[in-house]
């Protein structure tokens, strides 16, 4: 590594600090400000339960929350592969989560948005295998959606450090 490369590498943190870059989980970061301070809305079904459980894992469960996170989940299932004899052998599950992060004390909306994603599963095995594949696909989808909500909250929420 040349001396110019080393100098450039050493200057990188200064350049990032000058442009307002701040680590999400560092001191004063949004992730640190939210962790353990968010109450997630009650689930209303198996898929919603997995979503809420994963959000609580990512955001920390709070005994004394400062924020409410309302989430609305919608799912649709679509056939993706149809054989010549009109049998569907692969399905996609498309999930959308609308969320609103509200400060409990003031009622001020700190963040809101929508995330969406999909997962797929095969329906070519026995009925037990198909049900297990669908269940796994739904669980994966809830994890993906929870990760996206958490990332967006950490990137955009207007919360004091």
Secondary structure, DSSP 8 states (H G I E B T S, - for coil): --HHHHHHHHHHHHHHHHTT---TTSTT-HHHHHTT-EEE----SHHHHHHHHHHHHHH---SS-SEEEEEEEEEEEEEEEE-TTS-EEEEEEEEEEEEEEEETTT--EEEEEEEEEEEEEE--S-HHHHHHHHHHHHHHHHHHHHHHHHHHHHHH-----
